[in-house]
Amino acid sequence: MPMTLAQDALILVSPWKPVLLLVPLVAWARLISSNYDKHAARFHLEPKRWNSFHLFMGLIAFAVAVLMPLQGILGIVVGLAAEVAILAISMLAYPLIANKDERVPEDHHVKLLDFSNAQEAKEAKAAAKHAGTAELLLRTPDGDTVAVPEKDTEEFTVRVAAEGVFLRGKLARASEIVVRPTGKDQTYGVIFLIDGVPTADTTLPAAEAVKLMDYWKKAGDLDISDRRRKQAATVGVGHLDKKHKVRLTTAGGQTGMMLTLMLDPELAVRRKVSDLGFLAPQTEAVNKIVEDATGTVLLATPPDGGGTTLLYTMVRMHDAYTQNVQTIESDIQDEIEGVRQNPFDPRAEGQEYSTLVRSILRRDPDVVGIAELPDAATAKEICRGDQERTRQYVLLRGSGGLQAIQTWCKAVGDLPAASEALHGVISGTLVRKLCQNCRVGYTPSADMLKKLGLPADKVPQLFKKGGQVLIKNKPETCPMCNGGGYFGQEGVFEVFPLGAAERELVKSGNLAALRAEFRKRGYPTIQQAALLKAVEGITSIEEIMRVTSSGESKKPAAKKAAAAS
């Protein structure tokens, strides 16, 4: 007999059945309205579109549950399961997509269920139960947990202070935390390196600062009594559901001891060539330099200008499983898969950098990454290497490609030998990227465009830092950049391949003619690359002026960048 409407209604006659279907719907709606909607509005993630999506999914879920054609308890169970499944898709879709958006800082990612750190959380809870309360779980280089001191003790106060420095730095997005003497009043300053810019945090009395530094040294199993010699170790730090590696370095000077904490240094140097910031023509030039695989290529950056990242990226571009790839480093910041990384210890008796370089080059490697050029002896050993069979990347500290070539030639002391070895130079620095969540667009004045050499018809808009966002028509500090206006860094580069003609100019010492040759070939300079990024809205004119050198005219750089855009 066909089912009647009355019979259909009997399926939901019991009062608990509709309530059962409404429970997951109410919980889902509360999550969406109280969490996801506010999160999307805070980071400008198109909340109206997301709310429409969630509403659509909620209606589908409720309709499927109510209109399930099965009868009795089976219909209720299947309908409830289908409703929960559809709502789960809605709940999972937002965090999976939002967490990948660059406008959302890692600390503000929407959390999903994660049991990977359950053991660490259990250990931290057990430690806190028998001692004072601590927010961090510290592990020595050997993996042992650093016990939390008893509450109401001086050691516990020091532990809290040591944790506080780390937590404030992490919240501020610092890549490095430095505790060092201020040089006056027997005080120490805590400095955060945020997007490459030192930012003062607080000052401490000398006695408190020394105790704080000693606590971190103890966590790294370093010699606390030695306050002069440079020491380094890696400490594991667990906070909430995140694990961090902290590279701590201590060294003493005339004014006192200094502590540096590098947060997750291995993540900073893990970059693909496409992520560094090369322009498209520069990427092609870099690929050709790598394919050449012979001779010496100079890599030049200023201090804290991304030099180690550039060196590691270039080395990784070679196949370490079909080639003999090695590095020589005083401070190994990350393990490069398949690459033999040779450490240099300047404290070792009788060991010299040039001697280690000569030893490595005599083993007939295919690729060698040399992390510094400390003296003329090292430069001469590099020149003596087999330039036809070995590619050598040499990292220098400098602000431009031509300066790097000049430094190289001076170190070698023999222009023919220095020029014959060179097959390329890649120099660069880092610029801060504008926060995409709060950057402010503006129409530049005609006078400004004229000074920059930018034609108004090609650059109708530039961007500057903001620092605030509107939330419900009220200005609030941008949660992404913490009001700084910048978020993250990107490289700007010069890439100059050196062929026979360029090597002849280096041999003659005619750097002016070499500069003209690079311009003739259309190789962008650092200033040109940086200005192009400002035109694209990646950085600001103010940041370019802060970072780039003034040795080269900005006007031709601006014209070339505008033409390229």
NUVEX-615673 format. One record per residue (C-alpha): residue in three letters; x negated, y negated, z negated. Coordinates in steps of 0.05 Angstrom, whole numbers, padded with zeros to 5 digits, always signed. Example, Ala and Ser with C-alpha at 12.3 -4.5 7.8 and 13.67 -1.06 7.14 Angstrom:
BEGIN
ala-00246+00090-00156 ser-00273+00021-00143 
END
This chain:
BEGIN
met+00000+00000+00000 pro-00028-00070+00016 met-00054-00110-00043 thr-00006-00165-00065 leu-00024-00234-00092 ala+00003-00214-00159 gln-00044-00155-00161 asp-00103-00200-00142 ala-00086-00247-00200 leu-00087-00189-00250 ile-00162-00181-00237 leu-00177-00246-00275 val-00119-00243-00324 ser-00165-00229-00384 pro-00189-00296-00414 trp-00262-00272-00422 lys-00271-00259-00347 pro-00268-00331-00322 val-00309-00353-00382 leu-00361-00301-00364 leu-00367-00329-00293 leu-00371-00401-00319 val-00428-00388-00369 pro-00485-00383-00317 leu-00455-00440-00277 val-00454-00486-00338 ala-00526-00467-00357 trp-00548-00479-00285 ala-00513-00546-00281 arg-00545-00569-00346 leu-00615-00551-00321 ile-00604-00587-00255 ser-00576-00651-00285 ser-00622-00657-00345 asn-00688-00633-00314 tyr-00690-00628-00238 asp-00651-00691-00223 lys-00693-00734-00269 his-00757-00702-00244 ala-00739-00715-00171 ala-00720-00788-00187 arg-00785-00799-00226 phe-00829-00778-00169 his-00787-00803-00110 leu-00771-00733-00085 glu-00706-00751-00051 pro-00660-00735-00110 lys-00596-00745-00069 arg-00616-00693-00019 trp-00636-00644-00074 asn-00571-00656-00111 ser-00531-00642-00048 phe-00570-00577-00039 his-00557-00556-00111 leu-00484-00574-00107 phe-00476-00534-00043 met-00510-00473-00075 gly-00467-00480-00137 leu-00403-00480-00096 ile-00426-00420-00056 ala-00444-00382-00120 phe-00376-00397-00153 ala-00337-00381-00090 val-00373-00314-00081 ala-00360-00295-00154 val-00286-00314-00152 leu-00271-00286-00083 met-00307-00220-00092 pro-00260-00169-00059 leu-00276-00113-00108 gln-00225-00098-00163 gly-00231-00088-00238 ile-00295-00089-00279 leu-00337-00071-00218 gly-00313-00135-00183 ile-00331-00177-00244 val-00401-00146-00251 val-00418-00152-00177 gly-00389-00222-00173 leu-00429-00244-00234 ala-00493-00213-00206 ala-00482-00248-00139 glu-00469-00314-00174 val-00532-00309-00216 ala-00574-00290-00155 ile-00550-00351-00115 leu-00560-00398-00173 ala-00630-00369-00184 ile-00647-00387-00112 ser-00626-00458-00126 met-00667-00461-00190 leu-00730-00431-00159 ala-00728-00471-00095 tyr-00740-00538-00128 pro-00803-00522-00169 leu-00833-00482-00112 ile-00828-00541-00065 ala-00836-00599-00115 asn-00900-00570-00146 lys-00934-00571-00078 asp-00918-00645-00066 glu-00980-00688-00076 arg-00939-00741-00111 val-00929-00694-00171 pro-00990-00689-00217 glu-01008-00620-00242 asp-00989-00637-00313 his-00919-00655-00289 his-00907-00591-00249 val-00840-00558-00262 lys-00857-00496-00302 leu-00836-00426-00281 leu-00840-00365-00324 asp-00914-00346-00333 phe-00938-00291-00379 ser-01011-00292-00355 asn-01035-00329-00417 ala-00993-00292-00468 gln-01054-00260-00500 glu-01089-00327-00508 ala-01026-00358-00538 lys-01021-00300-00586 glu-01094-00309-00607 ala-01085-00384-00616 lys-01023-00373-00658 ala-01058-00322-00702 ala-01118-00368-00711 ala-01072-00426-00730 lys-01036-00383-00781 his-01100-00370-00820 ala-01130-00439-00811 gly-01110-00509-00791 thr-01069-00526-00731 ala-01107-00535-00666 glu-01082-00550-00595 leu-01140-00519-00558 leu-01167-00449-00553 leu-01243-00454-00546 arg-01287-00398-00521 thr-01363-00394-00523 pro-01403-00377-00460 asp-01401-00304-00484 gly-01325-00305-00487 asp-01318-00307-00563 thr-01263-00349-00593 val-01286-00409-00633 ala-01252-00403-00701 val-01209-00461-00725 pro-01235-00488-00791 glu-01191-00488-00853 lys-01144-00546-00858 asp-01161-00605-00903 thr-01236-00593-00891 glu-01286-00639-00859 glu-01299-00587-00804 phe-01226-00587-00786 thr-01226-00663-00780 val-01285-00658-00732 arg-01249-00604-00692 val-01188-00648-00684 ala-01232-00706-00661 ala-01268-00661-00611 glu-01201-00637-00584 gly-01174-00708-00581 val-01229-00731-00535 phe-01215-00673-00487 leu-01139-00681-00489 arg-01142-00756-00477 gly-01190-00746-00419 lys-01147-00691-00389 leu-01084-00735-00395 ala-01121-00792-00360 arg-01143-00745-00303 ala-01217-00754-00320 ser-01266-00710-00283 glu-01320-00726-00334 ile-01320-00747-00407 val-01383-00781-00433 val-01400-00797-00505 arg-01461-00842-00508 pro-01492-00898-00550 thr-01466-00968-00535 gly-01533-00998-00553 lys-01507-01041-00609 asp-01478-01037-00679 gln-01495-00963-00686 thr-01434-00943-00646 tyr-01419-00894-00591 gly-01371-00903-00533 val-01325-00851-00502 ile-01322-00861-00426 phe-01275-00827-00377 leu-01295-00820-00304 ile-01228-00827-00269 asp-01228-00823-00193 gly-01302-00841-00195 val-01293-00903-00237 pro-01319-00906-00310 thr-01263-00925-00357 ala-01274-00941-00431 asp-01232-00900-00480 thr-01254-00916-00550 thr-01315-00928-00595 leu-01338-00885-00653 pro-01386-00896-00711 ala-01452-00861-00698 ala-01442-00811-00754 glu-01374-00789-00727 ala-01398-00786-00655 val-01458-00742-00674 lys-01412-00693-00711 leu-01365-00691-00651 met-01422-00677-00603 asp-01451-00624-00649 tyr-01384-00588-00651 trp-01383-00583-00575 lys-01456-00560-00575 lys-01438-00506-00625 ala-01380-00483-00581 gly-01431-00478-00524 asp-01481-00438-00567 leu-01532-00494-00558 asp-01588-00514-00606 ile-01556-00566-00651 ser-01622-00586-00683 asp-01653-00604-00616 arg-01629-00675-00600 arg-01678-00693-00546 arg-01684-00636-00496 lys-01631-00629-00441 gln-01585-00570-00455 ala-01525-00544-00415 ala-01471-00491-00424 thr-01401-00474-00400 val-01344-00470-00450 gly-01276-00441-00437 val-01217-00485-00459 gly-01145-00461-00461 his-01089-00513-00467 leu-01016-00495-00461 asp-01012-00449-00401 lys-01076-00474-00368 lys-01148-00448-00371 his-01206-00495-00359 lys-01280-00488-00353 val-01318-00546-00385 arg-01391-00557-00366 leu-01423-00592-00425 thr-01491-00624-00421 thr-01530-00658-00477 ala-01594-00698-00474 gly-01629-00747-00521 gly-01660-00815-00509 gln-01689-00873-00547 thr-01620-00899-00566 gly-01591-00831-00585 met-01559-00768-00559 met-01510-00766-00501 leu-01456-00713-00487 thr-01424-00702-00419 leu-01363-00657-00409 met-01347-00640-00337 leu-01276-00613-00329 asp-01270-00554-00281 pro-01332-00573-00241 glu-01325-00512-00195 leu-01257-00536-00171 ala-01286-00604-00151 val-01338-00573-00104 arg-01292-00522-00071 arg-01271-00557-00008 lys-01260-00538+00065 val-01290-00584+00117 ser-01219-00604+00136 asp-01207-00629+00065 leu-01267-00675+00058 gly-01240-00734+00098 phe-01277-00730+00164 leu-01244-00764+00223 ala-01225-00717+00280 pro-01285-00736+00324 gln-01330-00728+00263 thr-01303-00658+00249 glu-01321-00638+00320 ala-01391-00667+00311 val-01400-00629+00245 asn-01379-00564+00278 lys-01431-00575+00333 ile-01485-00589+00282 val-01468-00524+00245 glu-01467-00484+00311 asp-01537-00510+00327 ala-01562-00475+00264 thr-01634-00499+00272 gly-01676-00555+00244 thr-01663-00601+00185 val-01599-00638+00171 leu-01599-00693+00120 leu-01539-00701+00073 ala-01536-00769+00038 thr-01489-00795-00015 pro-01495-00843-00074 pro-01495-00814-00145 asp-01426-00786-00161 gly-01409-00795-00087 gly-01391-00722-00072 gly-01461-00698-00054 thr-01456-00629-00085 thr-01387-00618-00053 leu-01415-00638+00015 leu-01475-00591+00007 tyr-01432-00532-00015 thr-01382-00544+00042 met-01437-00545+00095 val-01469-00481+00066 arg-01401-00446+00065 met-01391-00461+00139 his-01444-00408+00154 asp-01427-00334+00150 ala-01464-00310+00088 tyr-01450-00237+00106 thr-01484-00237+00173 gln-01538-00288+00155 asn-01588-00297+00099 val-01560-00359+00065 gln-01593-00388+00002 thr-01593-00451-00040 ile-01643-00484-00087 glu-01609-00521-00144 ser-01626-00550-00212 asp-01553-00548-00234 ile-01510-00494-00202 gln-01438-00518-00206 asp-01402-00460-00173 glu-01416-00391-00146 ile-01416-00389-00070 glu-01393-00321-00046 gly-01448-00283-00009 val-01500-00338-00020 arg-01563-00328-00061 gln-01568-00389-00106 asn-01638-00399-00133 pro-01640-00440-00198 phe-01696-00488-00211 asp-01714-00500-00284 pro-01756-00563-00291 arg-01773-00541-00363 ala-01806-00477-00340 glu-01881-00481-00348 gly-01920-00487-00283 gln-01858-00488-00238 glu-01852-00543-00186 tyr-01794-00557-00139 ser-01839-00557-00077 thr-01869-00490-00096 leu-01800-00458-00102 val-01780-00488-00035 arg-01842-00460-00002 ser-01829-00392-00033 ile-01757-00389-00007 leu-01775-00413+00063 arg-01828-00359+00069 arg-01774-00306+00061 asp-01748-00322+00130 pro-01677-00345+00111 asp-01626-00367+00164 val-01596-00423+00123 val-01623-00460+00062 gly-01587-00513+00022 ile-01636-00557-00016 ala-01600-00596-00070 glu-01651-00652-00079 leu-01714-00683-00051 pro-01754-00701-00114 asp-01821-00715-00083 ala-01863-00720-00020 ala-01891-00650-00031 thr-01822-00620-00023 ala-01809-00660+00041 lys-01875-00635+00070 glu-01857-00562+00053 ile-01790-00570+00088 cys-01825-00597+00150 arg-01872-00537+00150 gly-01813-00489+00152 asp-01794-00453+00216 gln-01748-00506+00246 glu-01730-00461+00305 arg-01704-00404+00262 thr-01680-00436+00198 arg-01626-00488+00185 gln-01643-00532+00125 tyr-01593-00579+00091 val-01627-00630+00048 leu-01587-00671-00001 leu-01611-00742-00013 arg-01585-00800-00055 gly-01570-00858-00009 ser-01516-00902+00019 gly-01521-00891+00094 gly-01548-00848+00150 leu-01602-00896+00172 gln-01626-00905+00101 ala-01629-00829+00093 ile-01672-00823+00155 gln-01718-00878+00129 thr-01724-00844+00061 trp-01739-00778+00095 cys-01793-00806+00140 lys-01826-00842+00082 ala-01826-00778+00040 val-01857-00737+00096 gly-01908-00791+00112 asp-01916-00768+00183 leu-01866-00796+00235 pro-01878-00742+00289 ala-01868-00686+00239 ala-01809-00719+00205 ser-01773-00734+00271 glu-01786-00666+00302 ala-01751-00631+00244 leu-01688-00674+00245 his-01626-00647+00280 gly-01573-00689+00245 val-01553-00733+00187 ile-01486-00735+00150 ser-01477-00790+00099 gly-01416-00809+00060 thr-01385-00835-00003 leu-01318-00830-00039 val-01261-00880-00038 arg-01201-00878-00084 lys-01136-00859-00050 leu-01075-00903-00062 cys-01022-00870-00104 gln-00969-00849-00054 asn-00916-00854-00108 cys-00925-00928-00123 arg-00968-00960-00068 val-00941-01027-00044 gly-00937-01046+00030 tyr-00948-01117+00050 thr-00955-01158+00113 pro-01026-01185+00116 ser-01035-01258+00131 ala-01062-01281+00198 asp-01123-01309+00163 met-01137-01242+00130 leu-01130-01204+00194 lys-01176-01253+00229 lys-01230-01244+00176 leu-01224-01169+00183 gly-01222-01172+00258 leu-01156-01135+00259 pro-01106-01154+00314 ala-01037-01168+00284 asp-01000-01129+00338 lys-01035-01064+00318 val-01035-01072+00242 pro-00967-01098+00221 gln-00974-01071+00151 leu-01028-01054+00099 phe-01021-01025+00029 lys-01046-01044-00039 lys-01043-01011-00107 gly-00979-01014-00146 gly-00978-00980-00214 gln-00903-00983-00226 val-00841-00949-00199 leu-00767-00966-00205 ile-00726-00916-00244 lys-00653-00935-00247 asn-00673-01005-00226 lys-00722-01013-00284 pro-00797-01018-00272 glu-00836-00964-00307 thr-00908-00942-00307 cys-00920-00894-00250 pro-00925-00824-00280 met-00970-00800-00224 cys-01028-00849-00231 asn-01013-00873-00302 gly-01008-00944-00276 gly-01076-00946-00244 gly-01050-00950-00173 tyr-01098-00897-00146 phe-01095-00821-00148 gly-01153-00778-00126 gln-01211-00791-00079 glu-01228-00778-00007 gly-01293-00780+00031 val-01312-00831+00084 phe-01371-00810+00128 glu-01422-00822+00182 val-01440-00763+00225 phe-01500-00773+00270 pro-01524-00713+00311 leu-01597-00722+00331 gly-01620-00697+00399 ala-01686-00707+00435 ala-01672-00780+00452 glu-01654-00798+00380 arg-01715-00761+00354 glu-01760-00802+00399 leu-01731-00866+00369 val-01744-00838+00299 lys-01815-00820+00320 ser-01827-00891+00343 gly-01799-00919+00278 asn-01748-00961+00316 leu-01687-00956+00271 ala-01654-01017+00303 ala-01654-00982+00371 leu-01629-00918+00337 arg-01571-00957+00306 ala-01555-00985+00375 glu-01557-00915+00404 phe-01508-00889+00352 arg-01460-00947+00368 lys-01467-00934+00442 arg-01447-00861+00432 gly-01386-00884+00392 tyr-01405-00852+00325 pro-01363-00886+00270 thr-01400-00915+00211 ile-01378-00908+00139 gln-01348-00978+00141 gln-01309-00962+00204 ala-01283-00896+00176 ala-01262-00930+00111 leu-01226-00986+00146 leu-01188-00936+00190 lys-01164-00902+00126 ala-01139-00970+00101 val-01101-00980+00166 glu-01070-00911+00156 gly-01048-00929+00085 ile-01095-00879+00051 thr-01135-00931+00014 ser-01135-01007+00005 ile-01178-01063+00032 glu-01198-01079-00040 glu-01224-01009-00050 ile-01264-01012+00014 met-01296-01077-00008 arg-01314-01045-00074 val-01345-00982-00046 thr-01377-00997+00021 ser-01443-01032+00029 ser-01447-01102+00059 gly-01507-01089+00102 glu-01465-01079+00165 ser-01415-01130+00191 lys-01343-01114+00174 lys-01316-01147+00236 pro-01339-01096+00288 ala-01320-01041+00240 ala-01250-01069+00235 lys-01243-01077+00310 lys-01264-01005+00322 ala-01217-00979+00268 ala-01159-01018+00296 ala-01173-00993+00366 ala-01176-00921+00341 ser-01109-00929+00305 
END
